Amino acid sequence: MSSPTAAVLLIGNELLSGRTADANLNYIARRMTDIGIKLAECRVIRDDVDTIADNVNDLRAKHTYVFTTGGIGPTHDDITMESIAKAFGVRVERYDEVAEAFTKHYAALNKPTTAATFKMADFPAGAELIHNSATHAPGAKMENVYIFAGIPNIMQAMLEAVIPTLTQGDTIYTHSIDAFISESQAAEALENVQNDFSSLDIGSYPFKEGERFGTSLVTRGTNQKDVDKSFSAIKTFLEGLGAEVRG
């Protein structure tokens, strides 16, 4: 069975300006790995209707799933719903059940609702709502496009709400080991292992601990026997290099 693929579209001028550090991509990537969906692509784009719509249309044609984060709040620059409506060629419409839920929620808190509040009840026509445990404001789904909030804990709740509905791929097995050698010392032997196990993703990632430099070597794939064999080959060549290892 081939694994489904996914793409992430991180939306927000604040990400591109450096004012906000993204915390969503790593979470999505790890959860996709958990369920055997290959995260194949990520883009970071500005708050612009045409830019968002064009990227959504490109990605949804290429991948099984597209996850967008950001731009679904109550402010003037929260334009993701409008942009995705444009991508699908539909209007934005108010979902009365969401507006009513907001009215009841704020009444219970003795707070007034505003036009900005009700903006969070507007969705592309035909969208399925993504109710979640973190907020009264739902996300939404249009075909294979999932529209999530940018605030990390809310995004995570929305993602967890939809994971049971996703088509999961093959289990991805992984092994990793840390070696206190440079990437260049391991490069040739690691390339040989990759050539022997071409169906696997094998990589090296440098790190530093105090004054010591090292390299993490990782092998990943859907065939557990090949992953185990490739990991044994990595350990063997590290031993031959006399490397101090951990893991």
C-alpha positions as CSV (number, residue, x, y, z in Angstrom):
1,M,0.0,0.0,0.0
2,S,1.4,3.4,-0.9
3,S,1.3,6.1,1.8
4,P,-1.0,9.1,1.4
5,T,0.8,12.4,1.2
6,A,0.1,15.7,2.9
7,A,1.2,19.4,2.5
8,V,1.1,22.2,5.1
9,L,0.4,25.8,4.2
10,L,1.5,28.1,7.0
11,I,-0.3,31.5,6.5
12,G,0.6,34.7,8.1
13,N,2.6,37.9,7.6
14,E,3.8,37.5,11.2
15,L,5.6,34.3,10.3
16,L,7.4,36.0,7.3
17,S,8.3,39.1,9.3
18,G,9.9,37.0,12.1
19,R,7.5,38.4,14.8
20,T,6.1,34.9,15.4
21,A,8.0,31.6,15.4
22,D,6.0,28.7,13.9
23,A,5.3,25.8,16.2
24,N,2.8,24.0,14.1
25,L,4.8,22.3,11.3
26,N,6.8,20.1,13.7
27,Y,3.6,18.9,15.5
28,I,1.9,18.1,12.2
29,A,5.0,16.4,10.8
30,R,5.3,14.2,13.9
31,R,1.6,13.2,13.9
32,M,1.7,12.4,10.2
33,T,4.6,10.2,10.7
34,D,2.7,8.5,13.5
35,I,-0.1,7.5,11.2
36,G,1.9,6.7,8.1
37,I,1.1,9.8,6.0
38,K,4.1,11.3,4.2
39,L,4.4,15.0,4.8
40,A,5.8,16.0,1.4
41,E,5.7,19.7,1.3
42,C,5.4,22.9,3.4
43,R,5.0,26.5,2.3
44,V,4.9,29.7,4.3
45,I,2.9,32.5,2.6
46,R,1.6,36.0,3.4
47,D,-2.0,37.1,4.1
48,D,-3.1,37.7,0.6
49,V,-6.3,36.3,-0.9
50,D,-4.9,35.4,-4.3
51,T,-1.7,34.0,-2.9
52,I,-3.6,31.7,-0.5
53,A,-6.1,30.6,-3.1
54,D,-3.4,29.9,-5.7
55,N,-1.4,27.8,-3.3
56,V,-4.4,25.9,-2.0
57,N,-5.4,25.0,-5.5
58,D,-1.9,23.9,-6.4
59,L,-1.4,21.8,-3.3
60,R,-4.8,20.1,-3.2
61,A,-4.3,18.8,-6.7
62,K,-0.9,17.3,-5.8
63,H,-1.5,15.8,-2.3
64,T,-4.0,13.6,-0.5
65,Y,-4.4,16.2,2.2
66,V,-3.7,19.9,2.7
67,F,-3.5,21.5,6.1
68,T,-3.6,25.2,6.4
69,T,-2.8,27.1,9.6
70,G,-3.5,30.7,10.5
71,G,-5.8,33.5,9.5
72,I,-9.2,32.3,10.8
73,G,-9.7,34.6,13.7
74,P,-11.8,37.8,14.1
75,T,-9.5,40.5,12.8
76,H,-9.3,42.3,9.5
77,D,-6.3,40.3,8.3
78,D,-7.9,36.9,9.0
79,I,-8.7,36.1,5.4
80,T,-8.1,32.4,5.1
81,M,-11.8,31.4,4.9
82,E,-12.4,34.0,2.2
83,S,-9.3,32.9,0.3
84,I,-10.3,29.2,0.4
85,A,-13.8,30.1,-0.7
86,K,-12.2,31.8,-3.7
87,A,-10.0,28.7,-4.4
88,F,-13.1,26.5,-4.5
89,G,-15.2,29.1,-6.4
90,V,-17.9,29.4,-3.7
91,R,-19.2,32.2,-1.6
92,V,-18.6,32.8,2.1
93,E,-21.7,32.2,4.2
94,R,-22.6,32.5,7.9
95,Y,-23.3,29.2,9.7
96,D,-26.2,30.1,12.0
97,E,-25.5,27.2,14.4
98,V,-22.0,28.6,15.1
99,A,-23.2,32.1,15.5
100,E,-25.8,30.9,18.0
101,A,-23.2,29.0,19.9
102,F,-21.1,32.2,20.2
103,T,-24.1,34.1,21.4
104,K,-24.9,31.6,24.1
105,H,-21.2,31.3,25.1
106,Y,-20.7,35.1,25.5
107,A,-24.1,35.5,27.2
108,A,-23.0,33.0,29.8
109,L,-19.9,35.0,30.4
110,N,-21.9,38.2,30.6
111,K,-20.0,39.6,27.6
112,P,-21.4,41.1,24.4
113,T,-20.9,39.7,21.0
114,T,-19.5,41.8,18.2
115,A,-19.3,41.8,14.4
116,A,-15.7,40.5,14.9
117,T,-17.1,37.6,17.0
118,F,-19.5,36.6,14.2
119,K,-16.7,36.7,11.6
120,M,-15.6,33.4,13.1
121,A,-19.0,31.9,12.1
122,D,-18.3,32.6,8.4
123,F,-17.1,29.7,6.3
124,P,-16.9,28.7,2.6
125,A,-20.2,27.5,1.4
126,G,-20.5,23.7,1.9
127,A,-17.6,23.5,4.3
128,E,-17.7,20.8,7.0
129,L,-17.0,22.1,10.5
130,I,-14.1,20.9,12.6
131,H,-15.3,21.1,16.2
132,N,-12.6,20.7,18.8
133,S,-11.9,20.6,22.5
134,A,-9.9,23.9,22.6
135,T,-12.3,26.6,21.4
136,H,-15.9,27.4,20.4
137,A,-14.6,28.5,17.0
138,P,-14.5,25.6,14.6
139,G,-12.1,24.9,11.9
140,A,-13.4,23.7,8.5
141,K,-12.8,21.2,5.8
142,M,-13.3,21.7,2.0
143,E,-12.8,18.4,0.2
144,N,-9.2,17.5,1.0
145,V,-8.3,20.9,2.5
146,Y,-8.3,21.3,6.3
147,I,-8.5,24.8,7.7
148,F,-6.9,25.1,11.1
149,A,-6.2,28.0,13.5
150,G,-2.6,29.3,13.9
151,I,-2.6,29.2,17.7
152,P,-0.7,26.0,18.4
153,N,-2.9,24.5,21.1
154,I,-6.0,25.2,19.0
155,M,-4.4,23.8,15.9
156,Q,-3.4,20.7,17.7
157,A,-6.9,20.1,19.0
158,M,-8.3,20.6,15.5
159,L,-5.8,18.2,14.0
160,E,-6.5,15.6,16.6
161,A,-10.2,15.9,15.9
162,V,-9.7,15.0,12.2
163,I,-6.9,12.4,12.5
164,P,-9.4,9.5,13.1
165,T,-11.1,10.4,9.7
166,L,-7.8,10.4,7.7
167,T,-6.8,7.4,5.5
168,Q,-3.7,6.2,7.3
169,G,-0.7,4.8,5.4
170,D,1.8,2.0,6.2
171,T,3.5,2.1,9.6
172,I,6.7,4.0,9.4
173,Y,9.6,2.4,11.3
174,T,12.6,4.4,12.4
175,H,15.9,3.9,14.2
176,S,18.4,6.6,15.1
177,I,21.8,6.8,16.7
178,D,24.0,9.7,17.8
179,A,27.7,9.5,17.0
180,F,30.4,11.9,18.1
181,I,31.9,12.3,14.6
182,S,31.4,14.9,11.9
183,E,29.0,14.4,9.0
184,S,31.9,14.3,6.6
185,Q,33.5,11.4,8.4
186,A,30.3,9.4,8.0
187,A,29.2,10.6,4.6
188,E,30.7,8.0,2.3
189,A,29.7,5.0,4.4
190,L,26.2,6.4,4.9
191,E,25.8,6.9,1.2
192,N,26.7,3.2,0.7
193,V,24.0,2.2,3.1
194,Q,21.5,4.4,1.3
195,N,22.5,2.8,-2.0
196,D,21.9,-0.7,-0.5
197,F,18.5,0.3,0.9
198,S,17.1,2.7,-1.8
199,S,13.5,2.4,-0.5
200,L,14.4,3.9,2.8
201,D,14.9,7.5,3.9
202,I,18.4,7.7,5.5
203,G,19.9,10.9,6.7
204,S,22.4,12.6,8.9
205,Y,21.9,15.6,11.1
206,P,24.7,17.5,12.9
207,F,24.4,18.5,16.5
208,K,26.5,20.1,19.3
209,E,26.7,19.3,22.9
210,G,28.8,21.7,24.9
211,E,32.1,21.8,23.0
212,R,31.5,18.5,21.3
213,F,30.2,18.0,17.8
214,G,28.3,15.0,16.6
215,T,26.0,13.6,14.0
216,S,22.6,11.9,14.4
217,L,22.1,9.1,11.8
218,V,18.5,8.2,11.1
219,T,16.9,5.5,8.9
220,R,13.2,5.4,8.2
221,G,10.8,3.3,6.1
222,T,7.8,1.1,5.9
223,N,9.7,-2.2,5.7
224,Q,10.8,-3.0,9.3
225,K,13.3,-5.7,8.2
226,D,15.1,-3.3,5.9
227,V,15.1,-0.6,8.5
228,D,16.6,-3.0,11.1
229,K,19.2,-4.2,8.6
230,S,20.2,-0.7,7.5
231,F,20.5,0.4,11.1
232,S,22.8,-2.6,11.8
233,A,24.9,-1.5,8.8
234,I,25.2,2.0,10.2
235,K,26.3,0.7,13.6
236,T,28.9,-1.5,11.9
237,F,30.5,1.3,10.0
238,L,30.5,3.5,13.1
239,E,32.3,0.9,15.0
240,G,34.8,0.6,12.2
241,L,35.4,4.4,12.4
242,G,35.9,4.1,16.2
243,A,33.1,6.5,16.8
244,E,31.7,7.0,20.3
245,V,28.0,6.4,19.9
246,R,24.8,6.9,21.9
247,G,21.4,5.3,21.2
